[in-house]
Amino acid sequence: MAVDFEKLIKNMIMPLVVNPDDVLVKILSNDEETITIQLLVNEADLGRVIGKGGKIASAMRTIVYAGASKEGKRVQIDIDSF
């Protein structure tokens, strides 16, 4: 069963942000070994998503990496604001 990374990331991010309508998660590429995911949030929410010292972003990446490793893939998550 394949992991729905877009849904997984959205479920983790939504409780953290003030502007949930501005959250955009999209898979930029999904090849044999690497999945590249872009997470866009409102500029005001960027600090909440990254967390102090990057702790929240790191924890989110760890969870997503665990899901990807079950499929034998690597994941790269780019977090940005617009």
Number of C-alpha atoms within 10 A of each C-alpha: 5 8 12 11 19 15 12 15 20 15 11 13 21 14 10 16 18 14 13 15 10 15 18 15 21 14 14 12 13 13 9 9 11 14 17 15 20 17 19 18 25 19 13 13 20 17 18 17 24 17 15 10 9 12 12 18 19 13 13 17 16 13 13 20 19 14 19 20 11 12 13 12 16 19 21 16 19 13 15 14 15 10
